[in-house]
Amino acid sequence: MTAATAIDPLADQLGRLGLLLDQETIMLESGKITDMMQFIQKKSMILLQLDLPQLQSRRDVSPKLLSQLTAVRDRLARNRTVLQLNIRALQELNELLAERHRDANSDGTYSMFRR
């Protein structure tokens, strides 16, 4: 295999990370995510394998690799936004359920002093 046909491991990792982020984001947006641990484990594995010191020491960073890095950064930002939205929704749901639980277990004695 020649250098021209060799697959750049860094580019491959960035590509896999980008695809995984897209899959997770789409599932979160659709509300059809079934196993968050699967995504957490896969993202962690790719990020652990990502050789950032190698990238920093490279003098031959191609425009294509820079483009991939930018794309992954953008995908990470979008993924983070969607994750934060889902977390806020879960927190609101949790607060609502806790309030309903308190109301169901209350005899109403102190209800006029509540918020």
mmCIF file of the C-alpha atoms, coordinates in Angstrom:
data_MODEL
# 
_entry.id   MODEL 
# 
loop_
_atom_site.group_PDB 
_atom_site.id 
_atom_site.type_symbol 
_atom_site.label_atom_id 
_atom_site.label_alt_id 
_atom_site.label_comp_id 
_atom_site.label_asym_id 
_atom_site.label_entity_id 
_atom_site.label_seq_id 
_atom_site.pdbx_PDB_ins_code 
_atom_site.Cartn_x 
_atom_site.Cartn_y 
_atom_site.Cartn_z 
_atom_site.occupancy 
_atom_site.B_iso_or_equiv 
_atom_site.pdbx_formal_charge 
_atom_site.auth_seq_id 
_atom_site.auth_comp_id 
_atom_site.auth_asym_id 
_atom_site.auth_atom_id 
_atom_site.pdbx_PDB_model_num 
ATOM 1   C CA . MET A 1 1   ? 0.000   0.000  0.000  1.00 0.00 ? 1   MET A CA 1 
ATOM 2   C CA . THR A 1 2   ? 1.446   3.367  -0.997 1.00 0.00 ? 2   THR A CA 1 
ATOM 3   C CA . ALA A 1 3   ? 1.280   6.525  1.057  1.00 0.00 ? 3   ALA A CA 1 
ATOM 4   C CA . ALA A 1 4   ? -1.203  7.971  -1.429 1.00 0.00 ? 4   ALA A CA 1 
ATOM 5   C CA . THR A 1 5   ? -3.639  5.090  -0.944 1.00 0.00 ? 5   THR A CA 1 
ATOM 6   C CA . ALA A 1 6   ? -3.123  4.634  2.803  1.00 0.00 ? 6   ALA A CA 1 
ATOM 7   C CA . ILE A 1 7   ? -6.042  5.601  4.970  1.00 0.00 ? 7   ILE A CA 1 
ATOM 8   C CA . ASP A 1 8   ? -5.220  8.392  7.387  1.00 0.00 ? 8   ASP A CA 1 
ATOM 9   C CA . PRO A 1 9   ? -6.145  6.982  10.823 1.00 0.00 ? 9   PRO A CA 1 
ATOM 10  C CA . LEU A 1 10  ? -6.968  10.441 12.150 1.00 0.00 ? 10  LEU A CA 1 
ATOM 11  C CA . ALA A 1 11  ? -9.280  11.189 9.231  1.00 0.00 ? 11  ALA A CA 1 
ATOM 12  C CA . ASP A 1 12  ? -10.917 7.792  9.710  1.00 0.00 ? 12  ASP A CA 1 
ATOM 13  C CA . GLN A 1 13  ? -11.506 8.452  13.426 1.00 0.00 ? 13  GLN A CA 1 
ATOM 14  C CA . LEU A 1 14  ? -12.922 11.900 12.718 1.00 0.00 ? 14  LEU A CA 1 
ATOM 15  C CA . GLY A 1 15  ? -15.215 10.424 10.093 1.00 0.00 ? 15  GLY A CA 1 
ATOM 16  C CA . ARG A 1 16  ? -16.482 7.735  12.468 1.00 0.00 ? 16  ARG A CA 1 
ATOM 17  C CA . LEU A 1 17  ? -16.989 10.285 15.242 1.00 0.00 ? 17  LEU A CA 1 
ATOM 18  C CA . GLY A 1 18  ? -18.914 12.580 12.912 1.00 0.00 ? 18  GLY A CA 1 
ATOM 19  C CA . LEU A 1 19  ? -21.229 9.797  11.765 1.00 0.00 ? 19  LEU A CA 1 
ATOM 20  C CA . LEU A 1 20  ? -21.852 8.684  15.340 1.00 0.00 ? 20  LEU A CA 1 
ATOM 21  C CA . LEU A 1 21  ? -22.663 12.241 16.420 1.00 0.00 ? 21  LEU A CA 1 
ATOM 22  C CA . ASP A 1 22  ? -25.092 12.594 13.527 1.00 0.00 ? 22  ASP A CA 1 
ATOM 23  C CA . GLN A 1 23  ? -26.814 9.313  14.432 1.00 0.00 ? 23  GLN A CA 1 
ATOM 24  C CA . GLU A 1 24  ? -27.154 10.282 18.079 1.00 0.00 ? 24  GLU A CA 1 
ATOM 25  C CA . THR A 1 25  ? -28.391 13.782 17.277 1.00 0.00 ? 25  THR A CA 1 
ATOM 26  C CA . ILE A 1 26  ? -31.020 12.500 14.840 1.00 0.00 ? 26  ILE A CA 1 
ATOM 27  C CA . MET A 1 27  ? -32.255 9.948  17.372 1.00 0.00 ? 27  MET A CA 1 
ATOM 28  C CA . LEU A 1 28  ? -32.418 12.595 20.117 1.00 0.00 ? 28  LEU A CA 1 
ATOM 29  C CA . GLU A 1 29  ? -34.303 14.995 17.875 1.00 0.00 ? 29  GLU A CA 1 
ATOM 30  C CA . SER A 1 30  ? -36.775 12.287 16.904 1.00 0.00 ? 30  SER A CA 1 
ATOM 31  C CA . GLY A 1 31  ? -37.308 11.206 20.515 1.00 0.00 ? 31  GLY A CA 1 
ATOM 32  C CA . LYS A 1 32  ? -36.629 7.613  19.526 1.00 0.00 ? 32  LYS A CA 1 
ATOM 33  C CA . ILE A 1 33  ? -33.351 7.028  21.321 1.00 0.00 ? 33  ILE A CA 1 
ATOM 34  C CA . THR A 1 34  ? -33.318 3.679  23.046 1.00 0.00 ? 34  THR A CA 1 
ATOM 35  C CA . ASP A 1 35  ? -29.827 3.208  24.453 1.00 0.00 ? 35  ASP A CA 1 
ATOM 36  C CA . MET A 1 36  ? -27.785 6.286  25.379 1.00 0.00 ? 36  MET A CA 1 
ATOM 37  C CA . MET A 1 37  ? -25.043 4.103  26.879 1.00 0.00 ? 37  MET A CA 1 
ATOM 38  C CA . GLN A 1 38  ? -24.297 2.722  23.422 1.00 0.00 ? 38  GLN A CA 1 
ATOM 39  C CA . PHE A 1 39  ? -23.563 6.220  22.144 1.00 0.00 ? 39  PHE A CA 1 
ATOM 40  C CA . ILE A 1 40  ? -21.651 7.273  25.249 1.00 0.00 ? 40  ILE A CA 1 
ATOM 41  C CA . GLN A 1 41  ? -19.406 4.211  25.057 1.00 0.00 ? 41  GLN A CA 1 
ATOM 42  C CA . LYS A 1 42  ? -18.764 4.540  21.331 1.00 0.00 ? 42  LYS A CA 1 
ATOM 43  C CA . LYS A 1 43  ? -18.012 8.279  21.564 1.00 0.00 ? 43  LYS A CA 1 
ATOM 44  C CA . SER A 1 44  ? -15.696 7.692  24.516 1.00 0.00 ? 44  SER A CA 1 
ATOM 45  C CA . MET A 1 45  ? -13.839 4.944  22.675 1.00 0.00 ? 45  MET A CA 1 
ATOM 46  C CA . ILE A 1 46  ? -13.305 7.070  19.571 1.00 0.00 ? 46  ILE A CA 1 
ATOM 47  C CA . LEU A 1 47  ? -12.247 10.097 21.612 1.00 0.00 ? 47  LEU A CA 1 
ATOM 48  C CA . LEU A 1 48  ? -9.791  7.982  23.604 1.00 0.00 ? 48  LEU A CA 1 
ATOM 49  C CA . GLN A 1 49  ? -8.308  6.625  20.378 1.00 0.00 ? 49  GLN A CA 1 
ATOM 50  C CA . LEU A 1 50  ? -8.084  10.068 18.819 1.00 0.00 ? 50  LEU A CA 1 
ATOM 51  C CA . ASP A 1 51  ? -4.423  10.972 18.768 1.00 0.00 ? 51  ASP A CA 1 
ATOM 52  C CA . LEU A 1 52  ? -4.521  14.726 19.344 1.00 0.00 ? 52  LEU A CA 1 
ATOM 53  C CA . PRO A 1 53  ? -0.769  15.033 20.087 1.00 0.00 ? 53  PRO A CA 1 
ATOM 54  C CA . GLN A 1 54  ? -0.156  13.461 16.680 1.00 0.00 ? 54  GLN A CA 1 
ATOM 55  C CA . LEU A 1 55  ? -2.413  16.078 15.100 1.00 0.00 ? 55  LEU A CA 1 
ATOM 56  C CA . GLN A 1 56  ? -0.669  18.920 16.907 1.00 0.00 ? 56  GLN A CA 1 
ATOM 57  C CA . SER A 1 57  ? 2.753   17.697 15.776 1.00 0.00 ? 57  SER A CA 1 
ATOM 58  C CA . ARG A 1 58  ? 1.739   17.202 12.155 1.00 0.00 ? 58  ARG A CA 1 
ATOM 59  C CA . ARG A 1 59  ? 3.103   19.700 9.718  1.00 0.00 ? 59  ARG A CA 1 
ATOM 60  C CA . ASP A 1 60  ? 1.127   18.316 6.791  1.00 0.00 ? 60  ASP A CA 1 
ATOM 61  C CA . VAL A 1 61  ? -2.418  19.040 7.942  1.00 0.00 ? 61  VAL A CA 1 
ATOM 62  C CA . SER A 1 62  ? -4.335  18.965 4.719  1.00 0.00 ? 62  SER A CA 1 
ATOM 63  C CA . PRO A 1 63  ? -7.268  21.215 3.885  1.00 0.00 ? 63  PRO A CA 1 
ATOM 64  C CA . LYS A 1 64  ? -9.410  18.072 3.861  1.00 0.00 ? 64  LYS A CA 1 
ATOM 65  C CA . LEU A 1 65  ? -8.384  17.191 7.425  1.00 0.00 ? 65  LEU A CA 1 
ATOM 66  C CA . LEU A 1 66  ? -8.997  20.761 8.574  1.00 0.00 ? 66  LEU A CA 1 
ATOM 67  C CA . SER A 1 67  ? -12.410 20.582 6.952  1.00 0.00 ? 67  SER A CA 1 
ATOM 68  C CA . GLN A 1 68  ? -13.130 17.342 8.810  1.00 0.00 ? 68  GLN A CA 1 
ATOM 69  C CA . LEU A 1 69  ? -12.067 18.902 12.110 1.00 0.00 ? 69  LEU A CA 1 
ATOM 70  C CA . THR A 1 70  ? -14.369 21.866 11.497 1.00 0.00 ? 70  THR A CA 1 
ATOM 71  C CA . ALA A 1 71  ? -17.243 19.554 10.581 1.00 0.00 ? 71  ALA A CA 1 
ATOM 72  C CA . VAL A 1 72  ? -16.750 17.462 13.730 1.00 0.00 ? 72  VAL A CA 1 
ATOM 73  C CA . ARG A 1 73  ? -16.604 20.626 15.859 1.00 0.00 ? 73  ARG A CA 1 
ATOM 74  C CA . ASP A 1 74  ? -19.902 21.775 14.316 1.00 0.00 ? 74  ASP A CA 1 
ATOM 75  C CA . ARG A 1 75  ? -21.468 18.349 14.832 1.00 0.00 ? 75  ARG A CA 1 
ATOM 76  C CA . LEU A 1 76  ? -20.319 18.350 18.463 1.00 0.00 ? 76  LEU A CA 1 
ATOM 77  C CA . ALA A 1 77  ? -21.881 21.774 19.005 1.00 0.00 ? 77  ALA A CA 1 
ATOM 78  C CA . ARG A 1 78  ? -25.193 20.670 17.479 1.00 0.00 ? 78  ARG A CA 1 
ATOM 79  C CA . ASN A 1 79  ? -25.119 17.415 19.464 1.00 0.00 ? 79  ASN A CA 1 
ATOM 80  C CA . ARG A 1 80  ? -24.419 19.317 22.697 1.00 0.00 ? 80  ARG A CA 1 
ATOM 81  C CA . THR A 1 81  ? -27.348 21.666 22.036 1.00 0.00 ? 81  THR A CA 1 
ATOM 82  C CA . VAL A 1 82  ? -29.741 18.771 21.437 1.00 0.00 ? 82  VAL A CA 1 
ATOM 83  C CA . LEU A 1 83  ? -28.437 16.901 24.503 1.00 0.00 ? 83  LEU A CA 1 
ATOM 84  C CA . GLN A 1 84  ? -28.932 20.008 26.668 1.00 0.00 ? 84  GLN A CA 1 
ATOM 85  C CA . LEU A 1 85  ? -32.469 20.387 25.354 1.00 0.00 ? 85  LEU A CA 1 
ATOM 86  C CA . ASN A 1 86  ? -33.242 16.769 26.237 1.00 0.00 ? 86  ASN A CA 1 
ATOM 87  C CA . ILE A 1 87  ? -31.704 17.162 29.694 1.00 0.00 ? 87  ILE A CA 1 
ATOM 88  C CA . ARG A 1 88  ? -33.805 20.277 30.364 1.00 0.00 ? 88  ARG A CA 1 
ATOM 89  C CA . ALA A 1 89  ? -36.918 18.432 29.228 1.00 0.00 ? 89  ALA A CA 1 
ATOM 90  C CA . LEU A 1 90  ? -36.131 15.525 31.554 1.00 0.00 ? 90  LEU A CA 1 
ATOM 91  C CA . GLN A 1 91  ? -35.527 17.926 34.455 1.00 0.00 ? 91  GLN A CA 1 
ATOM 92  C CA . GLU A 1 92  ? -38.868 19.635 33.829 1.00 0.00 ? 92  GLU A CA 1 
ATOM 93  C CA . LEU A 1 93  ? -40.608 16.277 33.635 1.00 0.00 ? 93  LEU A CA 1 
ATOM 94  C CA . ASN A 1 94  ? -38.927 15.195 36.856 1.00 0.00 ? 94  ASN A CA 1 
ATOM 95  C CA . GLU A 1 95  ? -40.050 18.401 38.614 1.00 0.00 ? 95  GLU A CA 1 
ATOM 96  C CA . LEU A 1 96  ? -43.588 17.932 37.338 1.00 0.00 ? 96  LEU A CA 1 
ATOM 97  C CA . LEU A 1 97  ? -43.705 14.314 38.526 1.00 0.00 ? 97  LEU A CA 1 
ATOM 98  C CA . ALA A 1 98  ? -42.265 15.267 41.926 1.00 0.00 ? 98  ALA A CA 1 
ATOM 99  C CA . GLU A 1 99  ? -44.881 17.988 42.297 1.00 0.00 ? 99  GLU A CA 1 
ATOM 100 C CA . ARG A 1 100 ? -47.687 15.589 41.341 1.00 0.00 ? 100 ARG A CA 1 
ATOM 101 C CA . HIS A 1 101 ? -46.327 13.062 43.822 1.00 0.00 ? 101 HIS A CA 1 
ATOM 102 C CA . ARG A 1 102 ? -46.268 15.691 46.595 1.00 0.00 ? 102 ARG A CA 1 
ATOM 103 C CA . ASP A 1 103 ? -49.799 16.773 45.727 1.00 0.00 ? 103 ASP A CA 1 
ATOM 104 C CA . ALA A 1 104 ? -51.058 13.198 45.728 1.00 0.00 ? 104 ALA A CA 1 
ATOM 105 C CA . ASN A 1 105 ? -49.519 12.554 49.154 1.00 0.00 ? 105 ASN A CA 1 
ATOM 106 C CA . SER A 1 106 ? -50.641 15.834 50.699 1.00 0.00 ? 106 SER A CA 1 
ATOM 107 C CA . ASP A 1 107 ? -53.784 16.232 52.761 1.00 0.00 ? 107 ASP A CA 1 
ATOM 108 C CA . GLY A 1 108 ? -53.951 19.903 51.749 1.00 0.00 ? 108 GLY A CA 1 
ATOM 109 C CA . THR A 1 109 ? -53.261 21.263 55.218 1.00 0.00 ? 109 THR A CA 1 
ATOM 110 C CA . TYR A 1 110 ? -50.505 23.611 54.104 1.00 0.00 ? 110 TYR A CA 1 
ATOM 111 C CA . SER A 1 111 ? -51.567 24.120 50.495 1.00 0.00 ? 111 SER A CA 1 
ATOM 112 C CA . MET A 1 112 ? -52.266 27.851 50.917 1.00 0.00 ? 112 MET A CA 1 
ATOM 113 C CA . PHE A 1 113 ? -48.622 28.400 51.908 1.00 0.00 ? 113 PHE A CA 1 
ATOM 114 C CA . ARG A 1 114 ? -47.234 26.813 48.764 1.00 0.00 ? 114 ARG A CA 1 
ATOM 115 C CA . ARG A 1 115 ? -45.870 28.886 45.905 1.00 0.00 ? 115 ARG A CA 1 
# 
